[in-house]
């Protein structure tokens, strides 16, 4: 997901996306713990997506 796509979303949409990404991150961590994780690179991608959303939310709050 690109930052330009995130900037077009509203604050409520970003919060909902952040919630779903956090849930996905939790699920991936549980899969890793039980040795069922098929794509280990997904953890890194989700973590970076969460950081992008946080950055855009802070930009909107400052504007």
N, CA, C, O and CB atoms as a CASP TS submission, in Angstrom:
PFRMAT TS
TARGET T0000
AUTHOR 0000-0000-0000
METHOD Language model
MODEL 1
PARENT N/A
ATOM      1  N   UNK     1       0.848  -1.163   0.000  1.00  0.00           N
ATOM      2  CA  UNK     1       0.000   0.000   0.000  1.00  0.00           C
ATOM      3  C   UNK     1       0.895   1.227   0.000  1.00  0.00           C
ATOM      4  O   UNK     1       1.907   1.276   0.699  1.00  0.00           O
ATOM      5  CB  UNK     1      -0.966  -0.003   1.213  1.00  0.00           C
ATOM      6  N   UNK     2       0.512   2.204  -0.783  1.00  0.00           N
ATOM      7  CA  UNK     2       1.314   3.403  -0.943  1.00  0.00           C
ATOM      8  C   UNK     2       0.780   4.527  -0.070  1.00  0.00           C
ATOM      9  O   UNK     2      -0.408   4.571   0.251  1.00  0.00           O
ATOM     10  CB  UNK     2       1.342   3.835  -2.403  1.00  0.00           C
ATOM     11  N   UNK     3       1.667   5.429   0.308  1.00  0.00           N
ATOM     12  CA  UNK     3       1.285   6.564   1.149  1.00  0.00           C
ATOM     13  C   UNK     3       0.312   7.480   0.412  1.00  0.00           C
ATOM     14  O   UNK     3      -0.561   8.080   1.040  1.00  0.00           O
ATOM     15  CB  UNK     3       2.530   7.353   1.585  1.00  0.00           C
ATOM     16  N   UNK     4       0.447   7.596  -0.890  1.00  0.00           N
ATOM     17  CA  UNK     4      -0.463   8.454  -1.654  1.00  0.00           C
ATOM     18  C   UNK     4      -1.893   7.921  -1.603  1.00  0.00           C
ATOM     19  O   UNK     4      -2.845   8.701  -1.591  1.00  0.00           O
ATOM     20  CB  UNK     4       0.005   8.566  -3.113  1.00  0.00           C
ATOM     21  N   UNK     5      -2.047   6.602  -1.573  1.00  0.00           N
ATOM     22  CA  UNK     5      -3.380   6.006  -1.442  1.00  0.00           C
ATOM     23  C   UNK     5      -3.959   6.293  -0.055  1.00  0.00           C
ATOM     24  O   UNK     5      -5.157   6.535   0.090  1.00  0.00           O
ATOM     25  CB  UNK     5      -3.320   4.481  -1.694  1.00  0.00           C
ATOM     26  N   UNK     6      -3.099   6.262   0.952  1.00  0.00           N
ATOM     27  CA  UNK     6      -3.561   6.496   2.319  1.00  0.00           C
ATOM     28  C   UNK     6      -3.979   7.942   2.538  1.00  0.00           C
ATOM     29  O   UNK     6      -4.909   8.210   3.299  1.00  0.00           O
ATOM     30  CB  UNK     6      -2.476   6.121   3.309  1.00  0.00           C
ATOM     31  N   UNK     7      -3.305   8.871   1.882  1.00  0.00           N
ATOM     32  CA  UNK     7      -3.629  10.289   2.052  1.00  0.00           C
ATOM     33  C   UNK     7      -5.019  10.634   1.520  1.00  0.00           C
ATOM     34  O   UNK     7      -5.581  11.663   1.896  1.00  0.00           O
ATOM     35  CB  UNK     7      -2.589  11.145   1.354  1.00  0.00           C
ATOM     36  N   UNK     8      -5.572   9.806   0.667  1.00  0.00           N
ATOM     37  CA  UNK     8      -6.900  10.050   0.109  1.00  0.00           C
ATOM     38  C   UNK     8      -8.010   9.565   1.027  1.00  0.00           C
ATOM     39  O   UNK     8      -9.183   9.844   0.778  1.00  0.00           O
ATOM     40  CB  UNK     8      -7.027   9.380  -1.238  1.00  0.00           C
ATOM     41  N   UNK     9      -7.660   8.852   2.074  1.00  0.00           N
ATOM     42  CA  UNK     9      -8.660   8.296   2.981  1.00  0.00           C
ATOM     43  C   UNK     9      -8.948   9.265   4.129  1.00  0.00           C
ATOM     44  O   UNK     9      -8.137  10.135   4.447  1.00  0.00           O
ATOM     45  CB  UNK     9      -8.189   6.940   3.534  1.00  0.00           C
ATOM     46  N   UNK    10     -10.114   9.095   4.738  1.00  0.00           N
ATOM     47  CA  UNK    10     -10.495   9.928   5.869  1.00  0.00           C
ATOM     48  C   UNK    10      -9.879   9.370   7.151  1.00  0.00           C
ATOM     49  O   UNK    10      -9.335   8.266   7.169  1.00  0.00           O
ATOM     50  CB  UNK    10     -12.033  10.012   5.994  1.00  0.00           C
ATOM     51  N   UNK    11      -9.977  10.151   8.209  1.00  0.00           N
ATOM     52  CA  UNK    11      -9.430   9.715   9.489  1.00  0.00           C
ATOM     53  C   UNK    11     -10.089   8.453  10.004  1.00  0.00           C
ATOM     54  O   UNK    11      -9.418   7.578  10.552  1.00  0.00           O
ATOM     55  CB  UNK    11      -9.573  10.806  10.507  1.00  0.00           C
ATOM     56  N   UNK    12     -11.402   8.350   9.833  1.00  0.00           N
ATOM     57  CA  UNK    12     -12.122   7.162  10.301  1.00  0.00           C
ATOM     58  C   UNK    12     -11.682   5.921   9.520  1.00  0.00           C
ATOM     59  O   UNK    12     -11.519   4.844  10.093  1.00  0.00           O
ATOM     60  CB  UNK    12     -13.648   7.367  10.164  1.00  0.00           C
ATOM     61  N   UNK    13     -11.495   6.080   8.222  1.00  0.00           N
ATOM     62  CA  UNK    13     -11.042   4.946   7.409  1.00  0.00           C
ATOM     63  C   UNK    13      -9.638   4.513   7.822  1.00  0.00           C
ATOM     64  O   UNK    13      -9.333   3.321   7.865  1.00  0.00           O
ATOM     65  CB  UNK    13     -11.065   5.310   5.910  1.00  0.00           C
ATOM     66  N   UNK    14      -8.789   5.490   8.125  1.00  0.00           N
ATOM     67  CA  UNK    14      -7.430   5.163   8.547  1.00  0.00           C
ATOM     68  C   UNK    14      -7.428   4.430   9.892  1.00  0.00           C
ATOM     69  O   UNK    14      -6.660   3.489  10.093  1.00  0.00           O
ATOM     70  CB  UNK    14      -6.584   6.439   8.641  1.00  0.00           C
ATOM     71  N   UNK    15      -8.291   4.869  10.805  1.00  0.00           N
ATOM     72  CA  UNK    15      -8.373   4.194  12.094  1.00  0.00           C
ATOM     73  C   UNK    15      -8.874   2.768  11.941  1.00  0.00           C
ATOM     74  O   UNK    15      -8.386   1.858  12.612  1.00  0.00           O
ATOM     75  CB  UNK    15      -9.280   4.966  13.036  1.00  0.00           C
ATOM     76  N   UNK    16      -9.841   2.572  11.066  1.00  0.00           N
ATOM     77  CA  UNK    16     -10.354   1.224  10.810  1.00  0.00           C
ATOM     78  C   UNK    16      -9.263   0.351  10.186  1.00  0.00           C
ATOM     79  O   UNK    16      -9.122  -0.820  10.539  1.00  0.00           O
ATOM     80  CB  UNK    16     -11.595   1.278   9.883  1.00  0.00           C
ATOM     81  N   UNK    17      -8.498   0.923   9.262  1.00  0.00           N
ATOM     82  CA  UNK    17      -7.415   0.192   8.617  1.00  0.00           C
ATOM     83  C   UNK    17      -6.340  -0.164   9.645  1.00  0.00           C
ATOM     84  O   UNK    17      -5.793  -1.267   9.623  1.00  0.00           O
ATOM     85  CB  UNK    17      -6.810   1.022   7.462  1.00  0.00           C
ATOM     86  N   UNK    18      -6.043   0.766  10.536  1.00  0.00           N
ATOM     87  CA  UNK    18      -5.054   0.521  11.577  1.00  0.00           C
ATOM     88  C   UNK    18      -5.494  -0.617  12.490  1.00  0.00           C
ATOM     89  O   UNK    18      -4.688  -1.457  12.890  1.00  0.00           O
ATOM     90  CB  UNK    18      -4.815   1.791  12.395  1.00  0.00           C
ATOM     91  N   UNK    19      -6.770  -0.632  12.808  1.00  0.00           N
ATOM     92  CA  UNK    19      -7.312  -1.704  13.653  1.00  0.00           C
ATOM     93  C   UNK    19      -7.192  -3.060  12.962  1.00  0.00           C
ATOM     94  O   UNK    19      -6.790  -4.045  13.582  1.00  0.00           O
ATOM     95  CB  UNK    19      -8.784  -1.421  14.005  1.00  0.00           C
ATOM     96  N   UNK    20      -7.540  -3.109  11.686  1.00  0.00           N
ATOM     97  CA  UNK    20      -7.472  -4.386  10.965  1.00  0.00           C
ATOM     98  C   UNK    20      -6.021  -4.840  10.773  1.00  0.00           C
ATOM     99  O   UNK    20      -5.737  -6.036  10.830  1.00  0.00           O
ATOM    100  CB  UNK    20      -8.170  -4.264   9.598  1.00  0.00           C
ATOM    101  N   UNK    21      -5.104  -3.893  10.545  1.00  0.00           N
ATOM    102  CA  UNK    21      -3.698  -4.260  10.404  1.00  0.00           C
ATOM    103  C   UNK    21      -3.122  -4.769  11.726  1.00  0.00           C
ATOM    104  O   UNK    21      -2.319  -5.703  11.739  1.00  0.00           O
ATOM    105  CB  UNK    21      -2.887  -3.062   9.904  1.00  0.00           C
ATOM    106  N   UNK    22      -3.529  -4.162  12.819  1.00  0.00           N
ATOM    107  CA  UNK    22      -3.061  -4.628  14.130  1.00  0.00           C
ATOM    108  C   UNK    22      -3.559  -6.038  14.407  1.00  0.00           C
ATOM    109  O   UNK    22      -2.831  -6.866  14.956  1.00  0.00           O
ATOM    110  CB  UNK    22      -3.529  -3.675  15.245  1.00  0.00           C
ATOM    111  N   UNK    23      -4.789  -6.303  14.028  1.00  0.00           N
ATOM    112  CA  UNK    23      -5.357  -7.642  14.195  1.00  0.00           C
ATOM    113  C   UNK    23      -4.604  -8.654  13.327  1.00  0.00           C
ATOM    114  O   UNK    23      -4.314  -9.769  13.761  1.00  0.00           O
ATOM    115  CB  UNK    23      -6.862  -7.643  13.837  1.00  0.00           C
ATOM    116  N   UNK    24      -4.295  -8.246  12.099  1.00  0.00           N
ATOM    117  CA  UNK    24      -3.559  -9.129  11.199  1.00  0.00           C
ATOM    118  C   UNK    24      -2.156  -9.403  11.740  1.00  0.00           C
ATOM    119  O   UNK    24      -1.659 -10.526  11.652  1.00  0.00           O
ATOM    120  CB  UNK    24      -3.478  -8.516   9.790  1.00  0.00           C
ATOM    121  N   UNK    25      -1.523  -8.376  12.295  1.00  0.00           N
ATOM    122  CA  UNK    25      -0.195  -8.548  12.880  1.00  0.00           C
ATOM    123  C   UNK    25      -0.246  -9.541  14.043  1.00  0.00           C
ATOM    124  O   UNK    25       0.634 -10.390  14.183  1.00  0.00           O
ATOM    125  CB  UNK    25       0.365  -7.191  13.356  1.00  0.00           C
ATOM    126  N   UNK    26      -1.267  -9.427  14.862  1.00  0.00           N
ATOM    127  CA  UNK    26      -1.428 -10.363  15.974  1.00  0.00           C
ATOM    128  C   UNK    26      -1.584 -11.793  15.455  1.00  0.00           C
ATOM    129  O   UNK    26      -0.944 -12.716  15.959  1.00  0.00           O
ATOM    130  CB  UNK    26      -2.645  -9.972  16.836  1.00  0.00           C
ATOM    131  N   UNK    27      -2.438 -11.968  14.446  1.00  0.00           N
ATOM    132  CA  UNK    27      -2.655 -13.309  13.882  1.00  0.00           C
ATOM    133  C   UNK    27      -1.364 -13.882  13.303  1.00  0.00           C
ATOM    134  O   UNK    27      -1.086 -15.071  13.462  1.00  0.00           O
ATOM    135  CB  UNK    27      -3.740 -13.263  12.795  1.00  0.00           C
ATOM    136  N   UNK    28      -0.579 -13.048  12.638  1.00  0.00           N
ATOM    137  CA  UNK    28       0.684 -13.521  12.071  1.00  0.00           C
ATOM    138  C   UNK    28       1.663 -13.921  13.173  1.00  0.00           C
ATOM    139  O   UNK    28       2.392 -14.902  13.027  1.00  0.00           O
ATOM    140  CB  UNK    28       1.309 -12.441  11.178  1.00  0.00           C
ATOM    141  N   UNK    29       1.684 -13.171  14.267  1.00  0.00           N
ATOM    142  CA  UNK    29       2.560 -13.524  15.384  1.00  0.00           C
ATOM    143  C   UNK    29       2.148 -14.859  16.002  1.00  0.00           C
ATOM    144  O   UNK    29       2.997 -15.662  16.389  1.00  0.00           O
ATOM    145  CB  UNK    29       2.540 -12.418  16.450  1.00  0.00           C
ATOM    146  N   UNK    30       0.848 -15.084  16.091  1.00  0.00           N
ATOM    147  CA  UNK    30       0.375 -16.362  16.634  1.00  0.00           C
ATOM    148  C   UNK    30       0.745 -17.515  15.706  1.00  0.00           C
ATOM    149  O   UNK    30       1.134 -18.586  16.171  1.00  0.00           O
ATOM    150  CB  UNK    30      -1.149 -16.326  16.850  1.00  0.00           C
ATOM    151  N   UNK    31       0.628 -17.301  14.404  1.00  0.00           N
ATOM    152  CA  UNK    31       1.016 -18.339  13.443  1.00  0.00           C
ATOM    153  C   UNK    31       2.508 -18.628  13.534  1.00  0.00           C
ATOM    154  O   UNK    31       2.932 -19.779  13.432  1.00  0.00           O
ATOM    155  CB  UNK    31       0.646 -17.916  12.010  1.00  0.00           C
ATOM    156  N   UNK    32       3.304 -17.574  13.728  1.00  0.00           N
ATOM    157  CA  UNK    32       4.744 -17.767  13.860  1.00  0.00           C
ATOM    158  C   UNK    32       5.059 -18.579  15.110  1.00  0.00           C
ATOM    159  O   UNK    32       5.932 -19.446  15.090  1.00  0.00           O
ATOM    160  CB  UNK    32       5.471 -16.413  13.904  1.00  0.00           C
ATOM    161  N   UNK    33       4.359 -18.300  16.178  1.00  0.00           N
ATOM    162  CA  UNK    33       4.595 -19.012  17.428  1.00  0.00           C
ATOM    163  C   UNK    33       4.229 -20.479  17.368  1.00  0.00           C
ATOM    164  O   UNK    33       4.829 -21.302  18.058  1.00  0.00           O
ATOM    165  CB  UNK    33       3.835 -18.366  18.524  1.00  0.00           C
ATOM    166  N   UNK    34       3.244 -20.811  16.544  1.00  0.00           N
ATOM    167  CA  UNK    34       2.816 -22.209  16.426  1.00  0.00           C
ATOM    168  C   UNK    34       3.414 -22.893  15.199  1.00  0.00           C
ATOM    169  O   UNK    34       2.990 -23.985  14.822  1.00  0.00           O
ATOM    170  CB  UNK    34       1.297 -22.287  16.366  1.00  0.00           C
ATOM    171  N   UNK    35       4.397 -22.248  14.580  1.00  0.00           N
ATOM    172  CA  UNK    35       5.095 -22.808  13.416  1.00  0.00           C
ATOM    173  C   UNK    35       4.177 -23.048  12.229  1.00  0.00           C
ATOM    174  O   UNK    35       4.410 -23.975  11.453  1.00  0.00           O
ATOM    175  CB  UNK    35       5.763 -24.102  13.794  1.00  0.00           C
ATOM    176  N   UNK    36       3.138 -22.234  12.067  1.00  0.00           N
ATOM    177  CA  UNK    36       2.209 -22.392  10.951  1.00  0.00           C
ATOM    178  C   UNK    36       2.312 -21.256   9.936  1.00  0.00           C
ATOM    179  O   UNK    36       1.520 -21.201   8.996  1.00  0.00           O
ATOM    180  CB  UNK    36       0.793 -22.478  11.471  1.00  0.00           C
ATOM    181  N   UNK    37       3.260 -20.363  10.108  1.00  0.00           N
ATOM    182  CA  UNK    37       3.402 -19.203   9.236  1.00  0.00           C
ATOM    183  C   UNK    37       4.014 -19.628   7.905  1.00  0.00           C
ATOM    184  O   UNK    37       5.130 -20.146   7.857  1.00  0.00           O
ATOM    185  CB  UNK    37       4.268 -18.114   9.909  1.00  0.00           C
ATOM    186  N   UNK    38       3.265 -19.401   6.823  1.00  0.00           N
ATOM    187  CA  UNK    38       3.735 -19.817   5.503  1.00  0.00           C
ATOM    188  C   UNK    38       4.604 -18.757   4.836  1.00  0.00           C
ATOM    189  O   UNK    38       5.545 -19.088   4.115  1.00  0.00           O
ATOM    190  CB  UNK    38       2.555 -20.142   4.612  1.00  0.00           C
ATOM    191  N   UNK    39       4.293 -17.483   5.072  1.00  0.00           N
ATOM    192  CA  UNK    39       5.040 -16.392   4.443  1.00  0.00           C
ATOM    193  C   UNK    39       5.612 -15.477   5.529  1.00  0.00           C
ATOM    194  O   UNK    39       4.935 -14.553   5.979  1.00  0.00           O
ATOM    195  CB  UNK    39       4.129 -15.584   3.463  1.00  0.00           C
ATOM    196  N   UNK    40       6.836 -15.726   5.944  1.00  0.00           N
ATOM    197  CA  UNK    40       7.424 -14.922   7.016  1.00  0.00           C
ATOM    198  C   UNK    40       7.588 -13.443   6.651  1.00  0.00           C
ATOM    199  O   UNK    40       7.639 -12.592   7.539  1.00  0.00           O
ATOM    200  CB  UNK    40       8.765 -15.493   7.392  1.00  0.00           C
ATOM    201  N   UNK    41       7.671 -13.134   5.368  1.00  0.00           N
ATOM    202  CA  UNK    41       7.836 -11.737   4.964  1.00  0.00           C
ATOM    203  C   UNK    41       6.572 -10.909   5.202  1.00  0.00           C
ATOM    204  O   UNK    41       6.631  -9.680   5.180  1.00  0.00           O
ATOM    205  CB  UNK    41       8.223 -11.667   3.497  1.00  0.00           C
ATOM    206  N   UNK    42       5.448 -11.557   5.426  1.00  0.00           N
ATOM    207  CA  UNK    42       4.196 -10.835   5.680  1.00  0.00           C
ATOM    208  C   UNK    42       4.273 -10.003   6.952  1.00  0.00           C
ATOM    209  O   UNK    42       3.686  -8.923   7.025  1.00  0.00           O
ATOM    210  CB  UNK    42       3.031 -11.814   5.776  1.00  0.00           C
ATOM    211  N   UNK    43       4.991 -10.495   7.952  1.00  0.00           N
ATOM    212  CA  UNK    43       5.114  -9.766   9.224  1.00  0.00           C
ATOM    213  C   UNK    43       5.758  -8.412   8.982  1.00  0.00           C
ATOM    214  O   UNK    43       5.298  -7.397   9.505  1.00  0.00           O
ATOM    215  CB  UNK    43       5.941 -10.578  10.254  1.00  0.00           C
ATOM    216  N   UNK    44       6.811  -8.396   8.198  1.00  0.00           N
ATOM    217  CA  UNK    44       7.521  -7.153   7.897  1.00  0.00           C
ATOM    218  C   UNK    44       6.637  -6.193   7.103  1.00  0.00           C
ATOM    219  O   UNK    44       6.644  -4.990   7.365  1.00  0.00           O
ATOM    220  CB  UNK    44       8.809  -7.450   7.118  1.00  0.00           C
ATOM    221  N   UNK    45       5.880  -6.707   6.141  1.00  0.00           N
ATOM    222  CA  UNK    45       5.013  -5.866   5.326  1.00  0.00           C
ATOM    223  C   UNK    45       3.908  -5.237   6.160  1.00  0.00           C
ATOM    224  O   UNK    45       3.604  -4.054   6.004  1.00  0.00           O
ATOM    225  CB  UNK    45       4.409  -6.675   4.186  1.00  0.00           C
ATOM    226  N   UNK    46       3.310  -6.018   7.039  1.00  0.00           N
ATOM    227  CA  UNK    46       2.231  -5.504   7.884  1.00  0.00           C
ATOM    228  C   UNK    46       2.776  -4.454   8.840  1.00  0.00           C
ATOM    229  O   UNK    46       2.142  -3.422   9.058  1.00  0.00           O
ATOM    230  CB  UNK    46       1.555  -6.649   8.671  1.00  0.00           C
ATOM    231  N   UNK    47       3.955  -4.714   9.415  1.00  0.00           N
ATOM    232  CA  UNK    47       4.557  -3.752  10.341  1.00  0.00           C
ATOM    233  C   UNK    47       4.823  -2.416   9.649  1.00  0.00           C
ATOM    234  O   UNK    47       4.596  -1.358  10.235  1.00  0.00           O
ATOM    235  CB  UNK    47       5.864  -4.314  10.920  1.00  0.00           C
ATOM    236  N   UNK    48       5.298  -2.462   8.418  1.00  0.00           N
ATOM    237  CA  UNK    48       5.559  -1.232   7.671  1.00  0.00           C
ATOM    238  C   UNK    48       4.262  -0.525   7.282  1.00  0.00           C
ATOM    239  O   UNK    48       4.202   0.704   7.287  1.00  0.00           O
ATOM    240  CB  UNK    48       6.381  -1.539   6.420  1.00  0.00           C
ATOM    241  N   UNK    49       3.234  -1.284   6.949  1.00  0.00           N
ATOM    242  CA  UNK    49       1.939  -0.675   6.643  1.00  0.00           C
ATOM    243  C   UNK    49       1.373   0.042   7.868  1.00  0.00           C
ATOM    244  O   UNK    49       0.795   1.122   7.747  1.00  0.00           O
ATOM    245  CB  UNK    49       0.948  -1.743   6.146  1.00  0.00           C
ATOM    246  N   UNK    50       1.539  -0.558   9.043  1.00  0.00           N
ATOM    247  CA  UNK    50       1.076   0.080  10.276  1.00  0.00           C
ATOM    248  C   UNK    50       1.830   1.389  10.490  1.00  0.00           C
ATOM    249  O   UNK    50       1.232   2.397  10.867  1.00  0.00           O
ATOM    250  CB  UNK    50       1.266  -0.865  11.494  1.00  0.00           C
ATOM    251  N   UNK    51       3.125   1.376  10.252  1.00  0.00           N
ATOM    252  CA  UNK    51       3.924   2.596  10.407  1.00  0.00           C
ATOM    253  C   UNK    51       3.479   3.669   9.425  1.00  0.00           C
ATOM    254  O   UNK    51       3.422   4.846   9.782  1.00  0.00           O
ATOM    255  CB  UNK    51       5.414   2.292  10.209  1.00  0.00           C
ATOM    256  N   UNK    52       3.161   3.281   8.195  1.00  0.00           N
ATOM    257  CA  UNK    52       2.689   4.250   7.199  1.00  0.00           C
ATOM    258  C   UNK    52       1.377   4.888   7.634  1.00  0.00           C
ATOM    259  O   UNK    52       1.199   6.100   7.513  1.00  0.00           O
ATOM    260  CB  UNK    52       2.514   3.575   5.833  1.00  0.00           C
ATOM    261  N   UNK    53       0.464   4.072   8.137  1.00  0.00           N
ATOM    262  CA  UNK    53      -0.831   4.593   8.575  1.00  0.00           C
ATOM    263  C   UNK    53      -0.635   5.545   9.749  1.00  0.00           C
ATOM    264  O   UNK    53      -1.257   6.606   9.797  1.00  0.00           O
ATOM    265  CB  UNK    53      -1.785   3.438   8.967  1.00  0.00           C
ATOM    266  N   UNK    54       0.222   5.173  10.692  1.00  0.00           N
ATOM    267  CA  UNK    54       0.493   6.059  11.830  1.00  0.00           C
ATOM    268  C   UNK    54       1.056   7.401  11.357  1.00  0.00           C
ATOM    269  O   UNK    54       0.687   8.452  11.880  1.00  0.00           O
ATOM    270  CB  UNK    54       1.477   5.389  12.810  1.00  0.00           C
ATOM    271  N   UNK    55       1.942   7.361  10.376  1.00  0.00           N
ATOM    272  CA  UNK    55       2.541   8.587   9.851  1.00  0.00           C
ATOM    273  C   UNK    55       1.482   9.488   9.232  1.00  0.00           C
ATOM    274  O   UNK    55       1.477  10.694   9.477  1.00  0.00           O
ATOM    275  CB  UNK    55       3.622   8.256   8.815  1.00  0.00           C
ATOM    276  N   UNK    56       0.591   8.923   8.439  1.00  0.00           N
ATOM    277  CA  UNK    56      -0.451   9.716   7.786  1.00  0.00           C
ATOM    278  C   UNK    56      -1.421  10.273   8.813  1.00  0.00           C
ATOM    279  O   UNK    56      -1.870  11.411   8.678  1.00  0.00           O
ATOM    280  CB  UNK    56      -1.204   8.873   6.750  1.00  0.00           C
ATOM    281  N   UNK    57      -1.756   9.494   9.839  1.00  0.00           N
ATOM    282  CA  UNK    57      -2.662   9.969  10.885  1.00  0.00           C
ATOM    283  C   UNK    57      -2.044  11.164  11.598  1.00  0.00           C
ATOM    284  O   UNK    57      -2.742  12.138  11.879  1.00  0.00           O
ATOM    285  CB  UNK    57      -2.980   8.839  11.896  1.00  0.00           C
ATOM    286  N   UNK    58      -0.762  11.111  11.894  1.00  0.00           N
ATOM    287  CA  UNK    58      -0.082  12.226  12.553  1.00  0.00           C
ATOM    288  C   UNK    58      -0.002  13.445  11.642  1.00  0.00           C
ATOM    289  O   UNK    58      -0.102  14.579  12.110  1.00  0.00           O
ATOM    290  CB  UNK    58       1.321  11.808  12.988  1.00  0.00           C
ATOM    291  N   UNK    59       0.177  13.218  10.353  1.00  0.00           N
ATOM    292  CA  UNK    59       0.170  14.339   9.403  1.00  0.00           C
ATOM    293  C   UNK    59      -1.188  15.028   9.392  1.00  0.00           C
ATOM    294  O   UNK    59      -1.264  16.256   9.375  1.00  0.00           O
ATOM    295  CB  UNK    59       0.526  13.851   7.986  1.00  0.00           C
ATOM    296  N   UNK    60      -2.259  14.242   9.401  1.00  0.00           N
ATOM    297  CA  UNK    60      -3.600  14.818   9.401  1.00  0.00           C
ATOM    298  C   UNK    60      -3.885  15.565  10.695  1.00  0.00           C
ATOM    299  O   UNK    60      -4.562  16.593  10.681  1.00  0.00           O
ATOM    300  CB  UNK    60      -4.644  13.730   9.190  1.00  0.00           C
ATOM    301  N   UNK    61      -3.377  15.060  11.810  1.00  0.00           N
ATOM    302  CA  UNK    61      -3.602  15.704  13.095  1.00  0.00           C
ATOM    303  C   UNK    61      -2.858  17.034  13.178  1.00  0.00           C
ATOM    304  O   UNK    61      -3.334  17.974  13.816  1.00  0.00           O
ATOM    305  CB  UNK    61      -3.167  14.781  14.233  1.00  0.00           C
ATOM    306  N   UNK    62      -1.717  17.115  12.548  1.00  0.00           N
ATOM    307  CA  UNK    62      -0.920  18.338  12.585  1.00  0.00           C
ATOM    308  C   UNK    62      -1.411  19.400  11.618  1.00  0.00           C
ATOM    309  O   UNK    62      -1.102  20.581  11.781  1.00  0.00           O
ATOM    310  CB  UNK    62       0.512  18.019  12.284  1.00  0.00           C
ATOM    311  N   UNK    63      -2.170  18.994  10.616  1.00  0.00           N
ATOM    312  CA  UNK    63      -2.617  19.947   9.587  1.00  0.00           C
ATOM    313  C   UNK    63      -3.820  20.735  10.005  1.00  0.00           C
ATOM    314  O   UNK    63      -4.306  21.571   9.244  1.00  0.00           O
ATOM    315  CB  UNK    63      -2.925  19.232   8.313  1.00  0.00           C
TER
END
